[in-house]
Amino acid sequence: MSFRFVTQPEIRREARKVLPLEVWNFGDGASETELTKRRNRRALDRLAIRQDILVDAREIDTTTSLCGVPLSWPVVIAPMGGLVLFHDDGDVEMGRGAERADTLQFLSGASGWSVEDVAAGSKGPKMFQLYHHGDRAWVTDLLARVEASGYLSVCLTVDVQVYSRRERDILARWSPREAMKKAPNPRGPDANYPTRLTWTDLEFLQKTTRLPIGLKGVMTARDAKRAVDMGVRIVWVSNHGGRQLDSTQASIDALPAIADAVGDRVLKGLAWGARAIAIGRTALWGLAVGGAEGVHNALDILRDELRRDMALCGQTSLKRLTSDCVFRVE
C-alpha cells in the first residue's frame, strides 16, 4: 500500500474517520476529567528551543542507546494495551512497524498476543512492560517466557494499583476489557493483584530474571533515587498519559528534578530528558490507518521533524545536547 500522509495531523484525522467512536475514545482519552492529559500538552507547549546559528549541520547524529541497546534515533514505541481494537493483528503488526522504522518496541503486558508470537513476528529489538496481573508463580513463568523469547529488559508498571475511572468509556457504557476479549491471548488471571505491590516485589523481580529491570510510572525524585539505589536500570518518568491518575503533575514537569537526582546514572541530554522518548498515540494512529506501514509512515515523519529541528537549532549530535537547549517559557 502506498501511503499519502506527510504530516502527523492528517494521520490523526484519518484515524478518527476510520475508527469506531468507542475505540477512538479509548485511544484518545484519559481518566476522569482528563485534566492531566491537558496539563501534559500545556507543559510541553511551554517549552521552547534555544536556536544557535552558524553551525555546520551537514551531519546530524541521532544515535543513542537504551539499557545498552543501540538505537539509531531516540524514539521508541511505548507499550499500549488493546491494540487488537485498532488493527486485527495488533501488537504483532506494531512490532513490524517498529522494525521498519528502525526503532524498539515495548510490548505491553496487556497485549492480545503471546510474547512468543510478537517476538517471532518481527526482527527489531523488543523490551517488555510488565503488568503484575497474577501471583509470583504466574510472573515467574511469564518472565521465563519473556527471557527465552529474546526481550532485552522488563519494565514493571507501578501506577496501576487500580484501574482508573475513564469517563469517556463509562459515558458510552462501553468496556474496553470486554472488547479486547476477541484477541487470541488471554490476559493475566488477577487484574487486582497490583494493589498489593511494594518495593519488595521489585527485589523479587530482580531475583527472578537476568534481564535488566525498569520501573514505569516514576514521578518523584525520591522514588527515582530509591529505584536506582536498588539497581533499577530504566527509570521511566510517566504519568501514564493521564490515563490512570487525574490531577497529577505533567511528566515533563517531573523530569528535571528526577534528572538532577539520578541523571548521572540513568538519564542524559535530550530536552531534560531520557536516553529515549517513548511515543504512543503517534504510532497508534499510524497502526489504525495502515498497520505496519502506517506505523512506519508516522515514525518517518517524526524522524524527519527531529533531524530538521536539530539542524535548525544548531545541534548536530544528541550526545552533546544538554538541558539548556530547551527552556521554560512562562
Residue pairs with C-beta under 8 A, 6 or more apart in sequence:
1 290
1 293
3 290
3 293
3 294
3 297
5 11
5 14
5 289
5 294
5 297
5 298
5 301
6 301
7 301
8 282
8 298
8 301
8 302
11 282
11 285
11 286
11 289
11 294
11 297
11 298
11 301
12 281
12 285
14 285
14 289
15 24
15 27
15 284
15 285
15 288
15 289
16 24
18 288
18 289
19 27
19 86
19 288
21 172
22 169
22 172
22 174
22 179
23 85
23 86
23 179
25 168
25 169
25 172
25 174
26 82
26 85
26 166
26 168
26 169
26 174
26 176
27 85
27 86
27 281
27 284
27 285
27 288
28 281
29 37
29 166
29 167
29 168
29 169
29 243
30 36
30 37
30 166
30 241
30 242
30 243
30 246
31 164
31 165
31 166
31 167
31 242
31 243
31 244
31 245
31 246
32 164
32 165
32 166
32 167
32 246
32 247
33 167
33 246
34 167
34 242
34 246
35 242
35 246
35 247
36 239
36 242
36 245
36 246
36 247
36 248
36 250
37 241
37 242
37 243
38 242
39 242
39 249
39 250
40 239
40 241
40 242
40 250
40 251
40 252
42 250
43 250
43 251
43 252
43 253
44 250
44 252
46 328
46 329
46 330
47 252
47 271
47 326
47 327
47 328
47 329
48 326
48 327
48 329
49 309
49 313
49 325
49 326
50 313
50 324
50 325
50 326
50 327
51 312
51 313
51 314
52 313
52 314
52 315
53 314
54 314
55 314
55 315
55 316
56 316
57 310
57 311
57 312
57 314
57 316
59 316
60 307
60 310
60 311
60 316
60 317
61 316
61 317
61 318
61 319
62 72
62 73
62 74
62 303
62 306
62 307
62 310
62 318
63 70
63 71
63 72
63 73
63 318
63 319
64 70
64 71
64 73
64 74
64 269
64 270
64 275
64 276
64 318
64 319
65 71
65 275
66 76
66 104
66 127
66 234
66 275
66 276
67 127
67 152
67 153
67 212
67 214
67 233
67 234
68 212
69 104
69 125
69 127
69 152
71 103
71 104
71 276
72 102
72 103
73 102
73 103
73 303
73 306
74 270
74 275
74 276
74 277
74 306
74 318
75 103
75 276
75 277
75 278
75 279
75 299
75 302
75 303
75 306
76 98
76 103
76 104
76 105
76 106
76 276
76 277
76 278
76 279
77 94
77 97
77 98
77 103
77 104
77 105
77 106
77 278
77 279
77 280
77 283
77 295
78 106
78 278
78 279
78 280
78 283
79 106
79 107
79 108
79 109
79 110
79 129
79 155
79 157
79 216
80 94
80 108
80 280
80 283
80 284
81 108
81 109
81 110
81 111
81 180
82 110
82 112
82 176
82 179
82 180
83 90
83 91
83 93
83 94
83 108
83 111
83 112
83 284
83 287
84 90
84 91
84 112
84 180
84 182
84 183
85 176
85 179
85 180
86 284
86 287
86 288
87 93
87 94
87 287
87 288
87 291
89 291
90 111
90 112
90 113
90 183
91 107
91 108
91 111
91 112
91 113
91 118
92 113
92 117
92 118
92 121
92 122
93 121
93 287
93 291
93 292
93 295
94 105
94 283
94 287
94 292
94 295
95 105
95 107
95 118
95 121
95 122
95 124
95 126
96 121
96 122
96 291
96 292
96 295
97 283
97 286
97 287
97 291
97 292
97 293
97 294
97 295
97 296
97 299
98 104
98 105
98 122
98 124
98 283
98 295
98 299
99 105
99 122
99 123
99 124
100 292
100 293
100 295
100 296
101 295
101 296
101 299
101 300
101 303
102 124
103 124
103 299
104 124
104 125
104 126
104 127
104 276
105 118
105 122
105 124
105 125
105 126
105 127
106 126
106 127
106 128
106 129
106 155
106 278
107 115
107 118
107 126
107 127
107 128
107 129
107 151
108 129
108 131
109 128
109 129
109 130
109 131
109 133
109 157
109 188
110 131
110 180
110 187
111 118
111 183
111 185
112 180
112 182
112 183
112 184
112 185
113 121
113 183
113 184
113 185
114 145
114 184
114 185
115 128
115 142
115 145
115 146
115 149
115 151
116 145
116 149
117 184
117 185
118 126
119 126
119 149
119 150
119 151
120 149
125 152
126 150
126 151
126 152
127 151
127 152
127 153
127 154
127 155
127 214
128 146
128 151
128 153
128 154
128 155
129 154
129 155
129 156
129 157
129 216
130 139
130 142
130 143
130 154
130 155
130 156
130 157
130 205
131 157
131 160
131 188
131 194
132 139
132 156
132 188
132 193
132 194
132 197
132 201
133 187
133 188
133 189
133 190
133 191
133 193
133 194
134 142
134 188
134 189
134 190
134 193
135 190
135 193
136 204
136 208
138 188
138 189
138 190
139 205
139 208
140 208
143 154
143 205
143 208
143 209
143 211
144 209
146 154
146 209
146 211
147 209
147 210
147 211
151 211
152 211
152 212
153 211
153 212
153 213
153 214
153 233
153 234
154 205
154 209
154 211
154 212
154 213
154 214
155 213
155 214
155 215
155 216
155 234
155 236
156 201
156 202
156 205
156 213
156 214
156 215
156 216
157 216
157 217
157 240
158 197
158 215
158 216
158 217
158 218
159 216
159 217
159 219
159 238
159 239
159 240
159 244
159 245
160 194
160 217
160 240
160 244
161 194
161 195
161 197
162 192
162 194
162 195
163 191
164 243
164 244
164 245
164 246
166 243
169 175
169 176
177 187
177 191
180 187
199 226
199 230
202 213
202 215
202 227
202 230
202 232
203 230
205 213
206 213
206 230
206 231
212 233
212 234
213 231
213 232
213 233
213 234
214 232
214 233
214 234
214 235
214 236
215 223
215 227
215 232
215 234
215 235
215 236
216 234
216 236
216 238
217 236
217 238
217 239
217 240
217 244
218 224
218 227
218 235
218 236
218 237
218 238
218 258
219 237
219 238
219 239
219 248
219 249
219 251
219 254
220 254
220 257
220 258
221 257
221 258
221 260
221 261
221 262
222 261
224 235
224 237
224 258
224 261
224 262
224 266
225 261
225 262
227 235
228 235
228 262
228 265
228 266
232 266
233 266
234 266
235 258
235 262
235 266
235 267
235 274
236 274
236 278
237 251
237 254
237 255
237 258
237 273
237 274
238 251
238 278
239 245
239 248
239 249
239 250
239 251
239 254
241 280
241 281
242 248
252 271
252 272
252 273
255 272
255 273
255 274
256 272
256 323
258 267
259 267
259 272
259 273
259 323
266 274
267 273
267 274
267 275
268 274
268 275
269 275
269 318
269 319
269 321
269 322
269 323
270 277
270 318
270 321
271 321
271 323
271 325
271 326
272 323
272 326
279 302
282 298
282 299
282 302
283 295
283 298
283 299
285 294
285 298
286 294
286 295
286 296
286 297
286 298
286 299
287 294
287 295
288 294
290 297
310 316
310 318
310 321
313 325
315 321
315 325
